[in-house]
């Protein structure tokens, strides 16, 4: 239990939940973060769970006044801690967090989407962009009292659609603008989805209101499905039959979500459902006109294709796409429903970046993982901005800021590395004689040669001026370090030919290893820097012209 609790705490930032807690009928609770006590605010939120002994999705207002959305499940066995018996397990989200997760820029900001109870109370307000006032808390009251001109329906019709949880659509005019409204039950509790779109945001030839709001409904269906997939797992063998029925219902919900998801690239760009047992997959492209991969086939073929095209963006040693999504590895890291694997990756040699979430969705009776969902989203702009902050503008190498971050990360994770500190000799006379423009071109050529000296999982940096550094991600090996230093010397001292001129620079290089030279990364940096200057002094004694800068 302690280990599980720690895992739940560690996953809080990724899941963005408010609290993960156990509770009982007396409203006593204990959270994964260690808080415990009694919360009257959850009174009634889990009544249906206790009465029918099944999972529920509900809502309540916390003592702080913040509205919460909560998923709860009965524990298969009573859990006792400090003489308190707990019978339920729950995860809660701030309603505002769920709203942000589900919101998207549909119809260029001219649409609303609300999740309401049968009495009209607004649970979630998504993409609220029209003329409806922000302080409205009940849509039935609003449509009854507001100065609205109805085209072919009336407020009673709206009230009946919400109260009876049935599909419906109508058209009305409010403050001089015409709107379409569609109601759609979501199949959870007594919740209804209400979509509202300005008429001028919809294609003239496409007045079918069910189609108008497919995008909004798709966002809700996809997020509800994802939350349920991340919900709690029950290990009670007596409930296997009921769980199988629930799984089939989830599959149907997933199929509905697939239809709705077309065009909703803000939420999910593409996904694949992989059958690990039978080596099959089904792939769905949601934003591109042409699919990136075959729509179905052998799962290992998909793994091979992705591996050849993409590389993983991580500091973990030898991380490769083929390993990250291989069935054996997924079975090691995805052991329960609440587990999720996330990693960023990019196209080789192209500035195109993505993030993938791998979610477990089905197990065999022996708890062997059999099916997963691979969800991919494009994050090109995010990574590009990060690269701008971490990259030297002249040479394209990583800058000193990122150099410091990598050193700290290596030290924190206790990952071995070898650091080469490099300083150019006879570079200043080039600047003085031919100008800074020529000097910049020489630095760019040096940077290109340094890139050729390292592997894809190593790092090259420009520290400043004519100083550079390399981080080699491997354990210390004396023969390798000597070979690497010689390779750097040979590569960088080759003549540089620019506009008919043949230019030469010298190189002073110092090397230090973590943790052999020191268990502190900053001290490794200082040692490498000192050894580099010792070599520069040696060059100066041998040839006074050698170190001109």
One Martini backbone bead per residue (centre of mass of N, CA, C, O) as a GRO file, in nm:
protein
  549
    1UNK     BB    1   0.057   0.063  -0.020
    2UNK     BB    2   0.295   0.254  -0.002
    3UNK     BB    3   0.387   0.223  -0.296
    4UNK     BB    4   0.125   0.317  -0.429
    5UNK     BB    5   0.111   0.595  -0.297
    6UNK     BB    6   0.375   0.703  -0.422
    7UNK     BB    7   0.285   0.676  -0.718
    8UNK     BB    8   0.047   0.874  -0.694
    9UNK     BB    9   0.212   1.123  -0.618
   10UNK     BB   10   0.401   1.122  -0.872
   11UNK     BB   11   0.133   1.149  -1.078
   12UNK     BB   12  -0.005   1.430  -1.033
   13UNK     BB   13   0.103   1.612  -1.266
   14UNK     BB   14   0.007   1.433  -1.502
   15UNK     BB   15  -0.304   1.410  -1.406
   16UNK     BB   16  -0.417   1.671  -1.247
   17UNK     BB   17  -0.504   1.616  -0.967
   18UNK     BB   18  -0.623   1.683  -0.648
   19UNK     BB   19  -0.719   1.386  -0.527
   20UNK     BB   20  -0.617   1.082  -0.354
   21UNK     BB   21  -0.864   0.861  -0.193
   22UNK     BB   22  -0.994   0.740   0.102
   23UNK     BB   23  -1.321   0.615   0.224
   24UNK     BB   24  -1.638   0.655   0.401
   25UNK     BB   25  -1.962   0.681   0.528
   26UNK     BB   26  -1.835   0.909   0.746
   27UNK     BB   27  -1.630   1.098   0.571
   28UNK     BB   28  -1.369   0.961   0.587
   29UNK     BB   29  -1.015   1.035   0.517
   30UNK     BB   30  -0.726   0.949   0.293
   31UNK     BB   31  -0.437   1.058   0.140
   32UNK     BB   32  -0.156   1.031  -0.055
   33UNK     BB   33  -0.029   1.292   0.103
   34UNK     BB   34  -0.147   1.236   0.426
   35UNK     BB   35  -0.420   1.330   0.457
   36UNK     BB   36  -0.673   1.363   0.728
   37UNK     BB   37  -1.035   1.307   0.797
   38UNK     BB   38  -1.330   1.517   0.774
   39UNK     BB   39  -1.584   1.555   0.499
   40UNK     BB   40  -1.891   1.702   0.446
   41UNK     BB   41  -1.880   1.765   0.131
   42UNK     BB   42  -1.917   1.439   0.049
   43UNK     BB   43  -2.200   1.425   0.104
   44UNK     BB   44  -2.363   1.211  -0.133
   45UNK     BB   45  -2.149   1.149  -0.363
   46UNK     BB   46  -2.148   0.808  -0.274
   47UNK     BB   47  -2.427   0.669  -0.247
   48UNK     BB   48  -2.445   0.490  -0.504
   49UNK     BB   49  -2.197   0.319  -0.443
   50UNK     BB   50  -2.303   0.196  -0.172
   51UNK     BB   51  -2.574   0.081  -0.282
   52UNK     BB   52  -2.447  -0.066  -0.571
   53UNK     BB   53  -2.147  -0.140  -0.583
   54UNK     BB   54  -2.013   0.096  -0.781
   55UNK     BB   55  -1.905   0.292  -1.008
   56UNK     BB   56  -1.856   0.658  -1.008
   57UNK     BB   57  -1.975   0.980  -1.123
   58UNK     BB   58  -1.923   1.300  -0.969
   59UNK     BB   59  -2.018   1.583  -0.749
   60UNK     BB   60  -1.869   1.862  -0.557
   61UNK     BB   61  -1.831   2.094  -0.286
   62UNK     BB   62  -1.595   2.225  -0.129
   63UNK     BB   63  -1.507   2.400   0.153
   64UNK     BB   64  -1.368   2.622  -0.046
   65UNK     BB   65  -1.583   2.628  -0.311
   66UNK     BB   66  -1.483   2.406  -0.496
   67UNK     BB   67  -1.543   2.235  -0.777
   68UNK     BB   68  -1.593   1.879  -0.817
   69UNK     BB   69  -1.464   1.593  -0.984
   70UNK     BB   70  -1.556   1.240  -0.933
   71UNK     BB   71  -1.397   0.917  -0.895
   72UNK     BB   72  -1.543   0.602  -0.784
   73UNK     BB   73  -1.462   0.300  -0.579
   74UNK     BB   74  -1.492   0.007  -0.448
   75UNK     BB   75  -1.347  -0.190  -0.229
   76UNK     BB   76  -1.282  -0.529  -0.212
   77UNK     BB   77  -1.154  -0.437   0.067
   78UNK     BB   78  -1.108  -0.357   0.374
   79UNK     BB   79  -0.929  -0.071   0.496
   80UNK     BB   80  -0.690  -0.044   0.767
   81UNK     BB   81  -0.613   0.270   0.949
   82UNK     BB   82  -0.586   0.360   1.255
   83UNK     BB   83  -0.882   0.223   1.311
   84UNK     BB   84  -0.975   0.286   1.013
   85UNK     BB   85  -1.232   0.229   0.781
   86UNK     BB   86  -1.208   0.161   0.431
   87UNK     BB   87  -1.435   0.143   0.119
   88UNK     BB   88  -1.305   0.370  -0.070
   89UNK     BB   89  -1.201   0.501  -0.400
   90UNK     BB   90  -1.057   0.824  -0.513
   91UNK     BB   91  -1.073   1.083  -0.776
   92UNK     BB   92  -1.003   1.434  -0.802
   93UNK     BB   93  -1.124   1.732  -0.974
   94UNK     BB   94  -1.109   2.027  -1.084
   95UNK     BB   95  -1.329   2.172  -1.287
   96UNK     BB   96  -1.125   2.366  -1.427
   97UNK     BB   97  -0.933   2.144  -1.529
   98UNK     BB   98  -1.136   1.993  -1.704
   99UNK     BB   99  -1.205   2.231  -1.881
  100UNK     BB  100  -0.918   2.273  -1.997
  101UNK     BB  101  -0.887   1.987  -2.117
  102UNK     BB  102  -1.167   2.016  -2.304
  103UNK     BB  103  -1.086   2.261  -2.442
  104UNK     BB  104  -1.158   2.431  -2.763
  105UNK     BB  105  -1.125   2.602  -3.086
  106UNK     BB  106  -1.428   2.625  -3.183
  107UNK     BB  107  -1.554   2.815  -3.421
  108UNK     BB  108  -1.367   3.058  -3.353
  109UNK     BB  109  -1.508   3.125  -3.061
  110UNK     BB  110  -1.848   3.059  -3.134
  111UNK     BB  111  -1.879   2.866  -2.869
  112UNK     BB  112  -2.059   2.638  -2.658
  113UNK     BB  113  -2.012   2.418  -2.358
  114UNK     BB  114  -2.224   2.208  -2.151
  115UNK     BB  115  -2.249   2.056  -1.830
  116UNK     BB  116  -2.557   1.918  -1.704
  117UNK     BB  117  -2.808   1.879  -1.508
  118UNK     BB  118  -3.145   1.808  -1.479
  119UNK     BB  119  -3.177   2.109  -1.329
  120UNK     BB  120  -2.940   2.295  -1.493
  121UNK     BB  121  -2.681   2.266  -1.362
  122UNK     BB  122  -2.351   2.369  -1.388
  123UNK     BB  123  -2.058   2.181  -1.411
  124UNK     BB  124  -1.946   2.260  -1.706
  125UNK     BB  125  -1.741   2.507  -1.888
  126UNK     BB  126  -1.702   2.510  -2.239
  127UNK     BB  127  -1.605   2.730  -2.458
  128UNK     BB  128  -1.686   3.024  -2.351
  129UNK     BB  129  -1.802   3.273  -2.617
  130UNK     BB  130  -2.069   3.394  -2.595
  131UNK     BB  131  -2.347   3.581  -2.460
  132UNK     BB  132  -2.336   3.426  -2.213
  133UNK     BB  133  -2.312   3.474  -1.903
  134UNK     BB  134  -2.069   3.388  -1.662
  135UNK     BB  135  -2.287   3.383  -1.400
  136UNK     BB  136  -2.423   3.137  -1.497
  137UNK     BB  137  -2.568   2.835  -1.323
  138UNK     BB  138  -2.857   2.806  -1.487
  139UNK     BB  139  -3.009   2.721  -1.787
  140UNK     BB  140  -3.311   2.706  -1.732
  141UNK     BB  141  -3.333   2.987  -1.608
  142UNK     BB  142  -3.216   3.145  -1.840
  143UNK     BB  143  -3.424   3.049  -2.069
  144UNK     BB  144  -3.674   3.160  -1.910
  145UNK     BB  145  -3.574   3.477  -1.850
  146UNK     BB  146  -3.464   3.549  -2.107
  147UNK     BB  147  -3.439   3.754  -2.401
  148UNK     BB  148  -3.592   3.528  -2.614
  149UNK     BB  149  -3.615   3.418  -2.956
  150UNK     BB  150  -3.810   3.171  -3.091
  151UNK     BB  151  -3.859   2.982  -3.369
  152UNK     BB  152  -3.973   2.650  -3.289
  153UNK     BB  153  -3.955   2.691  -2.979
  154UNK     BB  154  -3.911   2.658  -2.615
  155UNK     BB  155  -3.825   2.649  -2.286
  156UNK     BB  156  -3.968   2.377  -2.234
  157UNK     BB  157  -3.803   2.210  -2.433
  158UNK     BB  158  -3.531   2.247  -2.297
  159UNK     BB  159  -3.613   2.134  -2.021
  160UNK     BB  160  -3.691   1.849  -2.123
  161UNK     BB  161  -3.418   1.765  -2.240
  162UNK     BB  162  -3.265   1.782  -1.971
  163UNK     BB  163  -3.449   1.617  -1.776
  164UNK     BB  164  -3.474   1.358  -1.996
  165UNK     BB  165  -3.219   1.300  -2.156
  166UNK     BB  166  -3.235   1.421  -2.461
  167UNK     BB  167  -3.249   1.475  -2.777
  168UNK     BB  168  -3.189   1.806  -2.931
  169UNK     BB  169  -3.319   2.100  -3.125
  170UNK     BB  170  -3.255   2.456  -3.193
  171UNK     BB  171  -3.364   2.807  -3.241
  172UNK     BB  172  -3.224   3.141  -3.161
  173UNK     BB  173  -3.255   3.481  -3.029
  174UNK     BB  174  -2.976   3.690  -2.894
  175UNK     BB  175  -2.888   4.003  -2.912
  176UNK     BB  176  -2.912   3.976  -3.246
  177UNK     BB  177  -2.842   3.664  -3.237
  178UNK     BB  178  -2.796   3.349  -3.387
  179UNK     BB  179  -2.870   3.013  -3.259
  180UNK     BB  180  -2.756   2.690  -3.192
  181UNK     BB  181  -2.908   2.398  -3.026
  182UNK     BB  182  -2.776   2.105  -2.845
  183UNK     BB  183  -2.876   1.796  -2.705
  184UNK     BB  184  -2.676   1.545  -2.504
  185UNK     BB  185  -2.640   1.259  -2.368
  186UNK     BB  186  -2.358   1.091  -2.185
  187UNK     BB  187  -2.423   0.830  -1.984
  188UNK     BB  188  -2.382   0.995  -1.703
  189UNK     BB  189  -2.587   0.994  -1.498
  190UNK     BB  190  -2.758   1.327  -1.528
  191UNK     BB  191  -2.605   1.413  -1.786
  192UNK     BB  192  -2.579   1.701  -2.012
  193UNK     BB  193  -2.513   1.816  -2.336
  194UNK     BB  194  -2.458   2.166  -2.436
  195UNK     BB  195  -2.474   2.308  -2.757
  196UNK     BB  196  -2.346   2.636  -2.879
  197UNK     BB  197  -2.397   2.812  -3.199
  198UNK     BB  198  -2.327   3.031  -3.421
  199UNK     BB  199  -2.465   3.060  -3.729
  200UNK     BB  200  -2.207   3.209  -3.873
  201UNK     BB  201  -2.013   2.943  -3.800
  202UNK     BB  202  -2.185   2.790  -4.007
  203UNK     BB  203  -2.247   2.625  -4.267
  204UNK     BB  204  -2.502   2.676  -4.480
  205UNK     BB  205  -2.509   2.359  -4.588
  206UNK     BB  206  -2.486   2.284  -4.252
  207UNK     BB  207  -2.782   2.243  -4.048
  208UNK     BB  208  -2.710   1.996  -3.898
  209UNK     BB  209  -2.690   1.984  -3.559
  210UNK     BB  210  -2.539   1.723  -3.506
  211UNK     BB  211  -2.289   1.804  -3.680
  212UNK     BB  212  -2.213   2.074  -3.554
  213UNK     BB  213  -2.148   1.913  -3.253
  214UNK     BB  214  -1.939   1.682  -3.283
  215UNK     BB  215  -1.686   1.813  -3.170
  216UNK     BB  216  -1.785   1.865  -2.882
  217UNK     BB  217  -1.872   1.573  -2.820
  218UNK     BB  218  -1.594   1.444  -2.872
  219UNK     BB  219  -1.444   1.568  -2.637
  220UNK     BB  220  -1.613   1.442  -2.417
  221UNK     BB  221  -1.589   1.143  -2.493
  222UNK     BB  222  -1.278   1.127  -2.480
  223UNK     BB  223  -1.238   1.223  -2.182
  224UNK     BB  224  -1.417   1.022  -2.043
  225UNK     BB  225  -1.267   0.777  -2.144
  226UNK     BB  226  -0.990   0.851  -2.021
  227UNK     BB  227  -1.082   0.860  -1.724
  228UNK     BB  228  -1.179   0.567  -1.713
  229UNK     BB  229  -0.908   0.437  -1.786
  230UNK     BB  230  -0.776   0.587  -1.516
  231UNK     BB  231  -0.918   0.428  -1.330
  232UNK     BB  232  -1.004   0.196  -1.106
  233UNK     BB  233  -0.903  -0.124  -0.990
  234UNK     BB  234  -1.054  -0.440  -0.961
  235UNK     BB  235  -0.976  -0.764  -0.770
  236UNK     BB  236  -1.251  -0.899  -0.765
  237UNK     BB  237  -1.355  -1.208  -0.875
  238UNK     BB  238  -1.672  -1.176  -0.838
  239UNK     BB  239  -1.655  -0.916  -1.067
  240UNK     BB  240  -1.573  -1.008  -1.357
  241UNK     BB  241  -1.837  -0.995  -1.515
  242UNK     BB  242  -1.892  -0.691  -1.474
  243UNK     BB  243  -1.623  -0.594  -1.594
  244UNK     BB  244  -1.672  -0.705  -1.878
  245UNK     BB  245  -1.917  -0.526  -1.936
  246UNK     BB  246  -1.768  -0.257  -1.899
  247UNK     BB  247  -1.560  -0.301  -2.121
  248UNK     BB  248  -1.764  -0.313  -2.354
  249UNK     BB  249  -1.870  -0.027  -2.309
  250UNK     BB  250  -1.600   0.112  -2.359
  251UNK     BB  251  -1.571   0.018  -2.651
  252UNK     BB  252  -1.821   0.169  -2.751
  253UNK     BB  253  -1.724   0.448  -2.667
  254UNK     BB  254  -1.472   0.443  -2.847
  255UNK     BB  255  -1.623   0.424  -3.115
  256UNK     BB  256  -1.771   0.689  -3.084
  257UNK     BB  257  -1.519   0.866  -3.049
  258UNK     BB  258  -1.398   0.813  -3.327
  259UNK     BB  259  -1.620   0.969  -3.481
  260UNK     BB  260  -1.585   1.246  -3.323
  261UNK     BB  261  -1.261   1.307  -3.360
  262UNK     BB  262  -1.279   1.443  -3.614
  263UNK     BB  263  -1.080   1.736  -3.625
  264UNK     BB  264  -0.959   1.714  -3.311
  265UNK     BB  265  -0.641   1.828  -3.283
  266UNK     BB  266  -0.623   1.957  -2.989
  267UNK     BB  267  -0.636   1.669  -2.849
  268UNK     BB  268  -0.613   1.454  -3.102
  269UNK     BB  269  -0.428   1.337  -3.380
  270UNK     BB  270  -0.361   1.026  -3.300
  271UNK     BB  271  -0.436   0.663  -3.302
  272UNK     BB  272  -0.377   0.333  -3.144
  273UNK     BB  273  -0.481  -0.008  -3.137
  274UNK     BB  274  -0.317  -0.268  -2.954
  275UNK     BB  275  -0.253  -0.619  -3.008
  276UNK     BB  276  -0.020  -0.802  -2.839
  277UNK     BB  277  -0.105  -1.102  -2.877
  278UNK     BB  278  -0.178  -1.071  -3.216
  279UNK     BB  279  -0.017  -0.857  -3.374
  280UNK     BB  280  -0.215  -0.590  -3.377
  281UNK     BB  281  -0.364  -0.298  -3.550
  282UNK     BB  282  -0.535   0.028  -3.515
  283UNK     BB  283  -0.552   0.326  -3.715
  284UNK     BB  284  -0.604   0.690  -3.643
  285UNK     BB  285  -0.659   0.975  -3.838
  286UNK     BB  286  -0.745   1.334  -3.746
  287UNK     BB  287  -0.572   1.568  -3.941
  288UNK     BB  288  -0.482   1.423  -4.188
  289UNK     BB  289  -0.533   1.335  -4.516
  290UNK     BB  290  -0.287   1.142  -4.472
  291UNK     BB  291  -0.168   0.870  -4.352
  292UNK     BB  292   0.122   0.760  -4.187
  293UNK     BB  293  -0.015   0.475  -4.171
  294UNK     BB  294  -0.140   0.195  -4.174
  295UNK     BB  295  -0.456   0.109  -4.051
  296UNK     BB  296  -0.346  -0.195  -4.065
  297UNK     BB  297  -0.165  -0.464  -3.882
  298UNK     BB  298   0.132  -0.533  -3.772
  299UNK     BB  299   0.276  -0.419  -3.488
  300UNK     BB  300   0.581  -0.457  -3.562
  301UNK     BB  301   0.562  -0.278  -3.815
  302UNK     BB  302   0.499  -0.018  -3.664
  303UNK     BB  303   0.749  -0.014  -3.485
  304UNK     BB  304   0.956  -0.011  -3.717
  305UNK     BB  305   0.864   0.251  -3.853
  306UNK     BB  306   0.894   0.444  -3.612
  307UNK     BB  307   1.198   0.382  -3.553
  308UNK     BB  308   1.310   0.483  -3.836
  309UNK     BB  309   1.182   0.789  -3.805
  310UNK     BB  310   1.235   0.801  -3.488
  311UNK     BB  311   1.325   0.976  -3.181
  312UNK     BB  312   1.404   0.999  -2.855
  313UNK     BB  313   1.341   1.247  -2.589
  314UNK     BB  314   1.608   1.158  -2.377
  315UNK     BB  315   1.843   1.083  -2.103
  316UNK     BB  316   1.824   0.798  -2.145
  317UNK     BB  317   1.985   0.526  -2.195
  318UNK     BB  318   1.920   0.380  -2.497
  319UNK     BB  319   1.671   0.521  -2.607
  320UNK     BB  320   1.402   0.367  -2.793
  321UNK     BB  321   1.122   0.320  -2.964
  322UNK     BB  322   1.128   0.006  -2.985
  323UNK     BB  323   1.141  -0.021  -2.670
  324UNK     BB  324   0.901   0.159  -2.559
  325UNK     BB  325   0.674  -0.022  -2.757
  326UNK     BB  326   0.729  -0.288  -2.659
  327UNK     BB  327   0.561  -0.538  -2.512
  328UNK     BB  328   0.758  -0.608  -2.279
  329UNK     BB  329   0.788  -0.316  -2.171
  330UNK     BB  330   0.488  -0.250  -2.125
  331UNK     BB  331   0.449  -0.481  -1.911
  332UNK     BB  332   0.645  -0.347  -1.701
  333UNK     BB  333   0.504  -0.039  -1.679
  334UNK     BB  334   0.199  -0.167  -1.726
  335UNK     BB  335   0.016  -0.293  -1.441
  336UNK     BB  336  -0.219  -0.074  -1.447
  337UNK     BB  337  -0.471   0.141  -1.522
  338UNK     BB  338  -0.310   0.404  -1.400
  339UNK     BB  339  -0.105   0.367  -1.600
  340UNK     BB  340   0.149   0.570  -1.785
  341UNK     BB  341   0.314   0.636  -2.094
  342UNK     BB  342   0.563   0.899  -2.152
  343UNK     BB  343   0.689   1.054  -2.464
  344UNK     BB  344   0.927   1.215  -2.659
  345UNK     BB  345   0.947   1.287  -3.020
  346UNK     BB  346   1.129   1.271  -3.342
  347UNK     BB  347   1.236   1.348  -3.640
  348UNK     BB  348   1.486   1.278  -3.824
  349UNK     BB  349   1.636   1.575  -3.911
  350UNK     BB  350   1.372   1.721  -3.785
  351UNK     BB  351   1.138   1.989  -3.678
  352UNK     BB  352   0.952   1.734  -3.546
  353UNK     BB  353   0.719   1.706  -3.276
  354UNK     BB  354   0.620   1.466  -3.016
  355UNK     BB  355   0.363   1.298  -2.817
  356UNK     BB  356   0.329   0.998  -2.610
  357UNK     BB  357   0.056   0.789  -2.503
  358UNK     BB  358   0.038   0.493  -2.303
  359UNK     BB  359  -0.260   0.291  -2.263
  360UNK     BB  360  -0.417   0.072  -2.077
  361UNK     BB  361  -0.715  -0.162  -2.169
  362UNK     BB  362  -0.611  -0.479  -2.145
  363UNK     BB  363  -0.657  -0.800  -1.985
  364UNK     BB  364  -0.594  -1.095  -1.880
  365UNK     BB  365  -0.659  -1.328  -1.637
  366UNK     BB  366  -0.329  -1.319  -1.567
  367UNK     BB  367  -0.252  -1.000  -1.601
  368UNK     BB  368  -0.196  -0.973  -1.901
  369UNK     BB  369  -0.110  -0.757  -2.130
  370UNK     BB  370  -0.304  -0.694  -2.448
  371UNK     BB  371  -0.393  -0.377  -2.453
  372UNK     BB  372  -0.336  -0.062  -2.627
  373UNK     BB  373  -0.303   0.300  -2.633
  374UNK     BB  374  -0.179   0.523  -2.889
  375UNK     BB  375  -0.116   0.866  -2.825
  376UNK     BB  376  -0.083   1.143  -3.055
  377UNK     BB  377   0.100   1.464  -3.038
  378UNK     BB  378   0.168   1.773  -3.144
  379UNK     BB  379   0.480   1.987  -3.035
  380UNK     BB  380   0.651   2.185  -3.210
  381UNK     BB  381   0.637   2.465  -3.069
  382UNK     BB  382   0.739   2.391  -2.790
  383UNK     BB  383   1.019   2.277  -2.877
  384UNK     BB  384   1.113   2.523  -3.034
  385UNK     BB  385   1.122   2.714  -2.787
  386UNK     BB  386   1.319   2.544  -2.623
  387UNK     BB  387   1.549   2.548  -2.831
  388UNK     BB  388   1.590   2.855  -2.831
  389UNK     BB  389   1.677   2.855  -2.522
  390UNK     BB  390   1.916   2.610  -2.577
  391UNK     BB  391   2.044   2.774  -2.824
  392UNK     BB  392   2.287   2.871  -3.031
  393UNK     BB  393   2.254   3.113  -3.274
  394UNK     BB  394   2.516   3.059  -3.451
  395UNK     BB  395   2.572   2.721  -3.439
  396UNK     BB  396   2.330   2.526  -3.301
  397UNK     BB  397   2.419   2.466  -3.041
  398UNK     BB  398   2.430   2.427  -2.732
  399UNK     BB  399   2.414   2.603  -2.444
  400UNK     BB  400   2.506   2.690  -2.125
  401UNK     BB  401   2.232   2.646  -1.995
  402UNK     BB  402   2.201   2.347  -2.091
  403UNK     BB  403   2.464   2.243  -1.976
  404UNK     BB  404   2.385   2.276  -1.679
  405UNK     BB  405   2.131   2.097  -1.687
  406UNK     BB  406   2.270   1.832  -1.771
  407UNK     BB  407   2.463   1.807  -1.533
  408UNK     BB  408   2.243   1.799  -1.313
  409UNK     BB  409   2.092   1.550  -1.424
  410UNK     BB  410   2.325   1.348  -1.412
  411UNK     BB  411   2.373   1.372  -1.109
  412UNK     BB  412   2.088   1.297  -1.010
  413UNK     BB  413   2.093   1.006  -1.184
  414UNK     BB  414   2.381   0.879  -1.195
  415UNK     BB  415   2.517   0.938  -1.480
  416UNK     BB  416   2.754   0.863  -1.683
  417UNK     BB  417   3.038   1.077  -1.796
  418UNK     BB  418   3.216   1.267  -2.050
  419UNK     BB  419   3.424   1.563  -2.044
  420UNK     BB  420   3.487   1.812  -2.297
  421UNK     BB  421   3.719   2.075  -2.316
  422UNK     BB  422   3.722   2.355  -2.555
  423UNK     BB  423   3.988   2.549  -2.717
  424UNK     BB  424   4.082   2.793  -2.930
  425UNK     BB  425   4.355   2.854  -3.136
  426UNK     BB  426   4.419   3.128  -3.329
  427UNK     BB  427   4.142   3.308  -3.349
  428UNK     BB  428   4.184   3.616  -3.310
  429UNK     BB  429   4.345   3.678  -3.576
  430UNK     BB  430   4.102   3.629  -3.758
  431UNK     BB  431   3.928   3.860  -3.657
  432UNK     BB  432   4.141   4.091  -3.696
  433UNK     BB  433   4.193   4.037  -4.011
  434UNK     BB  434   3.878   3.943  -4.132
  435UNK     BB  435   3.667   3.948  -3.922
  436UNK     BB  436   3.366   3.849  -3.774
  437UNK     BB  437   3.236   3.702  -4.011
  438UNK     BB  438   3.461   3.495  -4.048
  439UNK     BB  439   3.465   3.393  -3.756
  440UNK     BB  440   3.176   3.280  -3.762
  441UNK     BB  441   3.230   3.068  -3.986
  442UNK     BB  442   3.436   2.909  -3.825
  443UNK     BB  443   3.248   2.832  -3.589
  444UNK     BB  444   3.045   2.678  -3.764
  445UNK     BB  445   3.248   2.463  -3.864
  446UNK     BB  446   3.329   2.355  -3.589
  447UNK     BB  447   3.045   2.263  -3.506
  448UNK     BB  448   3.007   2.058  -3.731
  449UNK     BB  449   3.251   1.876  -3.650
  450UNK     BB  450   3.154   1.807  -3.365
  451UNK     BB  451   2.899   1.655  -3.452
  452UNK     BB  452   3.072   1.426  -3.601
  453UNK     BB  453   3.208   1.316  -3.318
  454UNK     BB  454   2.922   1.225  -3.235
  455UNK     BB  455   2.643   1.097  -3.107
  456UNK     BB  456   2.299   1.107  -3.071
  457UNK     BB  457   2.334   1.088  -2.729
  458UNK     BB  458   2.502   1.333  -2.743
  459UNK     BB  459   2.681   1.652  -2.667
  460UNK     BB  460   2.691   1.995  -2.796
  461UNK     BB  461   2.875   2.303  -2.706
  462UNK     BB  462   2.854   2.657  -2.658
  463UNK     BB  463   2.987   2.857  -2.410
  464UNK     BB  464   3.180   3.076  -2.554
  465UNK     BB  465   3.306   3.206  -2.806
  466UNK     BB  466   3.584   2.959  -2.835
  467UNK     BB  467   3.407   2.767  -2.649
  468UNK     BB  468   3.372   2.414  -2.583
  469UNK     BB  469   3.154   2.112  -2.547
  470UNK     BB  470   3.142   1.764  -2.438
  471UNK     BB  471   2.896   1.497  -2.392
  472UNK     BB  472   2.956   1.164  -2.300
  473UNK     BB  473   2.727   0.883  -2.280
  474UNK     BB  474   2.952   0.722  -2.078
  475UNK     BB  475   3.176   0.539  -1.954
  476UNK     BB  476   3.487   0.522  -1.853
  477UNK     BB  477   3.761   0.520  -2.106
  478UNK     BB  478   4.079   0.563  -2.175
  479UNK     BB  479   4.100   0.483  -2.475
  480UNK     BB  480   3.858   0.645  -2.571
  481UNK     BB  481   3.953   0.928  -2.478
  482UNK     BB  482   4.207   0.936  -2.652
  483UNK     BB  483   4.061   0.899  -2.920
  484UNK     BB  484   3.875   1.149  -2.892
  485UNK     BB  485   4.094   1.367  -2.869
  486UNK     BB  486   4.222   1.303  -3.144
  487UNK     BB  487   3.971   1.352  -3.315
  488UNK     BB  488   3.936   1.649  -3.243
  489UNK     BB  489   4.207   1.752  -3.342
  490UNK     BB  490   4.181   1.665  -3.638
  491UNK     BB  491   3.907   1.804  -3.709
  492UNK     BB  492   3.982   2.113  -3.612
  493UNK     BB  493   4.276   2.143  -3.774
  494UNK     BB  494   4.159   2.158  -4.025
  495UNK     BB  495   4.125   2.337  -4.282
  496UNK     BB  496   3.964   2.651  -4.359
  497UNK     BB  497   3.756   2.727  -4.640
  498UNK     BB  498   3.717   3.083  -4.739
  499UNK     BB  499   3.699   3.267  -5.003
  500UNK     BB  500   4.009   3.160  -5.077
  501UNK     BB  501   4.071   3.092  -4.782
  502UNK     BB  502   4.320   2.959  -4.550
  503UNK     BB  503   4.238   2.833  -4.230
  504UNK     BB  504   4.376   2.810  -3.887
  505UNK     BB  505   4.347   2.609  -3.592
  506UNK     BB  506   4.369   2.539  -3.261
  507UNK     BB  507   4.378   2.288  -2.983
  508UNK     BB  508   4.235   2.268  -2.654
  509UNK     BB  509   4.209   1.979  -2.428
  510UNK     BB  510   3.980   1.860  -2.173
  511UNK     BB  511   3.934   1.586  -1.930
  512UNK     BB  512   3.638   1.438  -1.761
  513UNK     BB  513   3.482   1.219  -1.509
  514UNK     BB  514   3.168   1.059  -1.431
  515UNK     BB  515   3.273   0.965  -1.108
  516UNK     BB  516   3.590   0.942  -1.111
  517UNK     BB  517   3.676   1.252  -1.048
  518UNK     BB  518   3.365   1.307  -0.959
  519UNK     BB  519   3.038   1.342  -0.786
  520UNK     BB  520   3.049   1.639  -0.911
  521UNK     BB  521   2.975   1.817  -1.185
  522UNK     BB  522   3.118   2.090  -1.132
  523UNK     BB  523   3.397   1.959  -1.076
  524UNK     BB  524   3.429   1.828  -1.350
  525UNK     BB  525   3.431   2.095  -1.501
  526UNK     BB  526   3.681   2.216  -1.359
  527UNK     BB  527   3.882   1.994  -1.442
  528UNK     BB  528   3.854   2.019  -1.749
  529UNK     BB  529   3.934   2.318  -1.760
  530UNK     BB  530   4.218   2.288  -1.633
  531UNK     BB  531   4.330   2.084  -1.846
  532UNK     BB  532   4.299   2.273  -2.084
  533UNK     BB  533   4.497   2.497  -1.974
  534UNK     BB  534   4.741   2.315  -1.954
  535UNK     BB  535   4.757   2.261  -2.258
  536UNK     BB  536   4.782   2.557  -2.344
  537UNK     BB  537   5.052   2.606  -2.197
  538UNK     BB  538   5.206   2.394  -2.351
  539UNK     BB  539   5.172   2.523  -2.628
  540UNK     BB  540   5.307   2.794  -2.556
  541UNK     BB  541   5.588   2.679  -2.492
  542UNK     BB  542   5.630   2.547  -2.776
  543UNK     BB  543   5.432   2.791  -2.907
  544UNK     BB  544   5.370   3.122  -2.876
  545UNK     BB  545   5.156   3.131  -3.129
  546UNK     BB  546   4.935   2.917  -3.058
  547UNK     BB  547   4.752   3.105  -2.832
  548UNK     BB  548   4.631   3.299  -3.006
  549UNK     BB  549   4.311   3.512  -2.956
   0.00000   0.00000   0.00000
